[in-house]
Amino acid sequence: MEVSTMTSKGQIVVPARLRKRYGIKPGTKIHFIERDHEILFQPVTSEYIRSVCGLLKGDGSLTKELLKERARDKKREEKKLGKRCAR
């Protein structure tokens, strides 16, 4: 287990072995993840991006689904409006 100490500016040093292993270079963005009583960090590298590409891929188009949902909402609102006007 590697250990690092936080500076007064809130900075920590990632050990060289881990920087090399995970491709962390100056300017690499880091995504912090809170989980239970842990703080994890995920370097956002090109390898990481490739590993998550297509992860949320579905069968249909999200845009089409959103448009269908909006159309259903519009019909529902028109029905409500029609009932109010009929009174």
Secondary structure, 3 states (H helix, E strand, C coil): CCCCCCCCCCCCCCCHHHHHHHCCCCCCEEEEEEECCEEEEEEECHHHHHHHCCCCCCCCCHHHHHHHHHHHHHHHHHHHHHHHHHC
